[in-house]
């Protein structure tokens, strides 16, 4: 299972940025969906001057998935770094979105309260997800299935607003588990136990014939 972050743009805006960069520094607004370690390449490119070397003056703006895609289509931002589900849904409805490239797969884990030691202990308990139909939701379904828990054996609780809100719900004790990367838990020193790791199955995936 591979869930990649992707950099999107509206095709006409991308062409305009390239033309402007050839003459004067192009001021562009780049949206990103959340504050996490998976966005480090974007911040590093800004801090190390990589954008400036290419004649680009960026403004980085944090926007949630759906809002980010809507802002991209409206021309309020020129590029967007985020998961692919919102962009795919928008493209399916006819929007002119172009995928420029993908970053590393998200390192999602099945993170549970520290008192939970086995996957069977999750049965009948609440697992928090962002929203039904979003990336977190589908990863949760897949990872729980791989770990040996059927979806009808747990209660999925929607907590919108991004990863910070899901972590807050976990910290409060409202939920038994969450599908997430571990950066926020480490930064906030929130005790947890990781029962499963999506990257374990990525490494075991069969090779694609060429």
Secondary structure as GFF3:
##gff-version 3
##sequence-region A 1 210
A	DSSP	beta_strand	4	10	.	.	.	ID=ss1
A	DSSP	alpha_helix	11	21	.	.	.	ID=ss2
A	DSSP	beta_strand	26	32	.	.	.	ID=ss3
A	DSSP	three_ten_helix	37	39	.	.	.	ID=ss4
A	DSSP	alpha_helix	40	47	.	.	.	ID=ss5
A	DSSP	alpha_helix	50	53	.	.	.	ID=ss6
A	DSSP	beta_strand	56	62	.	.	.	ID=ss7
A	DSSP	alpha_helix	65	74	.	.	.	ID=ss8
A	DSSP	beta_strand	79	83	.	.	.	ID=ss9
A	DSSP	alpha_helix	84	92	.	.	.	ID=ss10
A	DSSP	beta_strand	97	105	.	.	.	ID=ss11
A	DSSP	beta_strand	109	112	.	.	.	ID=ss12
A	DSSP	three_ten_helix	119	122	.	.	.	ID=ss13
A	DSSP	beta_strand	126	129	.	.	.	ID=ss14
A	DSSP	alpha_helix	135	147	.	.	.	ID=ss15
A	DSSP	three_ten_helix	151	153	.	.	.	ID=ss16
A	DSSP	beta_strand	155	158	.	.	.	ID=ss17
A	DSSP	alpha_helix	163	172	.	.	.	ID=ss18
A	DSSP	beta_strand	177	180	.	.	.	ID=ss19
A	DSSP	alpha_helix	183	188	.	.	.	ID=ss20
A	DSSP	beta_strand	193	197	.	.	.	ID=ss21
A	DSSP	alpha_helix	198	203	.	.	.	ID=ss22
###
